[in-house]
């Protein structure tokens, strides 16, 4: 104190300097929080609905009633024979748990029950989800992609529909709405260890007992370097993107969206030069991916199984939040992928002796090779093209989606059952990009090609939502009821 009394001005100056330095260091540490957000290009989203309707149209009440009765019957059968189980077997009436035993059929059906106005059935389903489902316990490893799609997405849809007034408080009371959101939050929290990797790319499985991410298998004796390689398909990287955005919005917890966004950073901003990969089509991403390095372990390219959900997630994220920080990147990436699809993956079929019409299909690429084969998943690609074409005012993409959808329609309509097989092939027209990778290998396949200009690679088929989704989107976007 004596020194302060002798030199008060000097001491005050030193104190002030120390205070300013400390304040600056604190400000520098938290500068990102105080700085204004970066300027983001405004992305205009056009109307998706066919303008000619202008709110008109007549409901087909007769058909709607038949569909509601079918759903009511299916739910009653599940309730009688498989209540709480993941699935009911359609022929034997037995039941099976093949999605961790949390009642996959029941949870997934809730939004459908709501849209159909089957309120009694929805009340019972909601009560079961709240009172009986324990998302912290399972006897199996958990697949994050499947769990997000089947469980988390369904529950968040219920909460959003309730908040929007589409579901009456008499069916889902406010307290039950909060409990449903709590169930979603619990499940998402248990899935968080899937992001504990060097790159942010998710583990293919999570062990809920130990709360760690894990592989699908136990490494066998062999090459030690290969034993530690864990891969995921391209689609798994984007699996949490949409649901995490909604969960963060509903809970005001941004960390879930941050985890999901971090998972696709190695793809949108790769640490290596994609263009340097041999035979790489610009605009497409290879698959599968090493989760430790984010580098591809093979060069498979498609808009089909294991690829399409990634591109669709980018588009739908853009539509959900067009003015978000990463919106411009999602838009550019998706449009580049559609350009690459048109010039690297489409394949027109050659005519057969009894079918003279040519059809456009989505093929796949393996390195330099174009594979003239498609799966039922490829019939969901037109929905993405039509939706994005309408939203971004790109009529060329709407036309491309319609052309690919016509090809899918031909495969369904010319099949004896009216359903497409799980996989099919065709002969490319002319010498399209070299000799075809696949040709009919049996008399049965050759006969199918003669009659339809395509043949089944995997005869099994079923009711696939992707094709129906594309038909619905095409109807809403174009107004054509064909």
N, C-alpha and C positions, 0 to 999 in steps of 0.2 A: 504493500500500500504506500510506503514512503516514496518509492520510485514513481508511482502513479501521480502522487501529489506534486512531485517535482516536474514531471513531463506529461501532463494529462493529454495534450494534443497528440503527441507521438504515440502514446498508448492507444488512444482512441482510433488513430489511423491504422495501426496494426490490427486492432480488433475488427475494424470495418473491412480491411482487406481479407482477413481470414474468413469473415462471414460471407463475403462475396464469392470467394473461391469455393467454399463449401456449398453455397447455393448453386453455383454453376455446375459443380460435380453432380449434385442431386438432379438438377435439370437435365444435364446431359444423359444421365442414366434413364430418365423417363421421357426423353424428348419425343419418342414415337407416339406417346400417349397424348401429348399436348399439341403436336403438329397437326395441321389440317390434313384430312385424307387426300391422297393423290387424286388428281382430276381423272375421271373415267369417261371414256367416250360413251355417249348416250346411244343405246341400241334400240331402235324402234321395232316393236313386235306387232305385226299386222294381225288383223282379225282372222281367226282360224275357221270360223263358221262360213259356210257358203252364203254369199250375200243375197242371192236370189230368194232365199227363204224368208229373211227378215222376220224371224220369230214365228213363222207359220208352220204348216205341216200338220198332219193328222196322225194321232196315235193309232196303232193297230191293236185295239183293245182285245180282240179275240186271240191273236197270237200271244200277246203279253200275258193273258190269263193262262194259257196252256203252259208257258214257260214258268210262270210262278207256281203252278200246280206241280210241275216236274221238280222244281227246287224244293217245294214243301215236302214232297214224297221222299226225295233223296235225304233231306235233313231228318225226317222221321225215321227212316231206316237206319241212319247213322246213330240216332238217339237210342233206338231200340237195341242195336247190335254192337255198337262200337263207341259208345259215349266216352269221351275223354281220350280215346286212342287217336293215333295220327291219321289212319285211313280205314275205310271199310272196303272189303274186297267185293267188287261189283257182282261177281257170279256166285261165289259160295256164301256171301254174307258174313264172312269172318272179318277179323280185324287184325291190324298190324301196327306196330310202332317202328317207323323207319325215319323219323325226323325228331329224335330225342324225347319222344313221349309226352310232348306238351299239348297234344290235341291239334295237330296241324290242320286237319279238315275243318274243325270247329272255328279256329282262329281265322283261317283264311277266308272262310265263308261269311264272316260278319258283315263286311262292307257290301257284299252281294245281297245279303238279307235286308240290309238297310235300303239299298236302292230299289229292291222289289217291294218294300213295305211290309215285309213279314215280321211284324213287330213282336209277336209272342215268341217266335223262335229266336229273335235277336236278344230279347230280355234274358232268356235262358242261357244263351251263349255268353253274354256279358257277365252274368252271375258266375258262370263256371270259370271264366278267365280270371275274375277278381278273387274268387274264394278258393279255387282248387289248383290253379297252375302255379308252380314254383319254378321260376326261371333260374334259380340258383343251383338246382339239382338235376342231374341226368347221369345215366349209366354209360353214355357214349361220348366220344369226342364231338365237338360242335363245329359244324361248317359255318363260318361267319357269313359267307355269301348267301347260302340257302336260308339261314336263320334270319338274316336281315330282310330278305325278300318275303319269306313266308310269315314270320311272326311280327317283327318290328314294324314293317310296312303296314301290315293289316291293322295293328293296334293304333298306330299314329293316324291312319286314315279314319278310324272311328272317332278319335278325339277331334280331328279337324272337321269332320262332318257334324259332330255335335256342336262345335263352336260356331259353325256356319248356319246353324238352325235347321239342318236337314234331318236331324234326329230329335224328336221331341224330348224335353226333360222328363216326361212321364216314362220314357223308355230308358234313357241314360240320364239319371239325375246328376247334378253338378258334382256331388260327392263321388259318385261312381266314375264320372269323367276324370276326376283327379286321381282316383285309384288306378284307372286304366293307364293314365300317363305315368304313374308310379311304376306300374309293371313294365312299361316300355323303357323307362329310365333304368330300372334294375337290369333288364336284359342287355341294354346297351353298355352298361357299366361292366357286366361280366364278359362282354366281348372285347373290351379295350385291350387286353393283353395281345390280341391279334396284331396290333400295330407296333409291338415291341421288337422291331427289327432295325438293322443298320440303315435301311433306306426308307422305312415307313410303309413299304409294300407289306400287306398283311400276311400272316401265317395262314396256311391252308386249313388249319384246325386249331381249336382252343380246348385245353383241358380245364374244365370248370372246377375240378377238385383241387388242382394245384395253382390255378390262375396263371397259366403260362401258355404261350403259343407253341405249337408243335407241328411236326410233319405228319403226312398220311401214313408213314411206314417207318419201321425200324431198319436202319441201314444194314445191308448184308456185307459179308466179307468180300473184299474186292479192292478196287482202286480207292485208296483213302481220300483222294481229292474229290472223287465223284460221290462218296458216301455222304458228304456234308452239304451237297447241293440240294436245295429245296426250291422247287419251282411252283408257280401259280399261273393260270391262264390270264390273259389280258383282262378279261371280264371281272376277275376277282379284285383287281386294283380299284375299280370304280364302284364296286358293289355298295359301299356305305354312303356314297356321295349324296343321293337324294334324301334318303331317310335321315341321315345325320343333319342335313340342312333343316329339315322340318323339326327334328328333336331339339336342335339348338334354339330354333325360333320359339317353340312351345315352352321350353324350360329356362330360357335366357342364359343358357350355358353354352358359350361359343366353343368350348373345347372339343365337343363332338364333331362339329363341322371342321375344326382345325385339323383333327386327326384324319378325317376323310380326305381333306384337301391335300394334306401332306402325303397321303398314299399315292396320289397321282402326279406329284411334283417330279419324280424321276422320269415320268413319261413325257410330260409337257415341256419340261426343261431338262432333258437328259444330260448326263455327265459324259456322254460319248457322242460321236458324230453319226447320227442315223444314216445319213446319205452315204457314208463310207462303207456301209454293209453291202456285200456283193448282191446285185440284183434287187436292191431295195426300191420298191415303188414309193416315191415321195408322197406323203400324206397318209400312209398306212403305218400301223405299229405292229411289230412282230410279236409272236407269242410261241411258247411260254417264256416266263421271265424268272431269272434267278433273284430271289428276294433279298439276298445279301449284297448284290452288286447292281441290281436293276437291269442287267444286261440280258438280252435274249439268249436262250439256249438252243433255239432252232429258228428257222425263218419261215414260219407259217403266217400267211396273211389272208384275211377274209372279212366279210361282213356277215358271217354265219356263226355257228356255235363257238362260244368262248371269245368272240370278238365283238359281235354286234352290241351286247349290253354296254360296252365301254363307250362306243360312239353315241349310243342313244342317251346314256347318262349325261354326257356333255351337253347335248341339245336340251334335254329336259331341265338341267341345272340352269341353263341360259334362260329358258322360258319361266322358271320359277323365280329367278332373280336377275333380270336382264341388266340391272345397273350395279351388279356386284363388282368387286375388284377384279375378279378373273373372268368376267363376262366376255370381254373382247377376245381373250385367249381361247375360251370355249367355242366362241363363234368361228374364229379363224381355223381352229383345229378341225371342227366338224365340217366346215365347208371344204377344207383341203382333203379330208377323207372322202367326201362325196365325189370330188373331182377324180381322185385316185380310183374310187369304185368304178366310175363310168369307163375309165380308160384301161384299167388293169384287171377287173374282176368280172365284168359282164361278158356273157357268151351267148351268141345266137345259135339256135339249133338248126340242123339240117333237116330237110323234109325226108319223110320215109315213103315207101311205096304206096301206102294208103292214107297218109296224112301229109298234105302238101303245105300246111301252114308252118311258118317258122316262129319260134317263141324265144323270148329273152329270159335268161336265167343268171343267177349269181353263182359263179364258180369260186374256186379257192386257188391260192398260190402256195407252192412249197419251193422256196428259192426261185429258180428261173422257170419252174414248171407250172403251167396252168392246168388245174385239175378240173375236168368236166364232170363235177359231181356236186350235189347240193343236199342239204338236210332240211327238215321241216322248219328249222329256225330261220333259214334264209327268207321264209315267207313273212317274217316279222319286219324285215328290212324296209319294205315299201311303206310301212306305217311311219318309220322315222323320216324317210325321204319326203313323204307327203306332208307330214307335220312341220318339218323344217322348211320345206318349200313354201308352205302357206305363211308361216310365221315370219320368214325373212324375205318374203316377196320374190321368190325364185321359181317362176313357172316352169323352168327347165327341169328342176328337181321334181316337181309335181308330175311332169310327163314321164320322167325316168321311173318314178315310183309306180305310176299306172302301168307302164310297160312290164315291169318286173312282176307286178301283181297279176297281170294277165297270164304270164307264164305259170305262176302258182295256181291260178284258177284252172288252167288247162290240165295240170297234173292231177288236181283234185277231181275235176269233172270227168276226166277220161278214165279214172280208176274205177274198177267194178264196184267198189264199196262207196265211191264218192269221197273217199278220204285219201290223202296222199300218203305214200309210204314214208318211213322215217328218213330214208336216203334214196336218191335216184340219180341217174346219169342220162346223158344225151350225146349225140354225135354233133360236134361243132360244125357250123356251116363252112364249106370250102376248106381252105387250109388255115383256118383261123389260129394264129399264133402257134403254128407247128402241129405235129401229129397229136391226136387226142391221147390223153393219158389212159383213158378207160374205153373199152369196147365191150359189147355183149359177149359174155364168156360161156353162156349156156343156151340151149335151144329155147328155153322159156324166155330168157332175156331177149334173144333175137326176135322172137315172135312178138313180145311186148313192144319192141322198138318199131317193128313193121306196122303195128296197129296204131301206136300213139306217138311215135317219134321220141320216146323216152323209155327207159326200163328201170325196174326197181332194183336197187342195190341191197336194201334191207326192207324186206316185205312188210314187216310189222308197221302198223300205223295207228293213229288214234286221234282223239279230239285235241287239236293243238291250238292254244290260245293265240299264237302269233299271227296265223293266217286270218283268224276272225278279227283280230285287232286291226290288221291292215285293211280289211274290207270295211270295217266301221269307220276308220279314219278317212278312207277314200270317199265314203258316202258323205261324211260331214264336211269334208273339204271341197268336194266337187259338186255335191248335190245330186249326183247320178245314183239312182236307186236300182241299178242293174245287178 
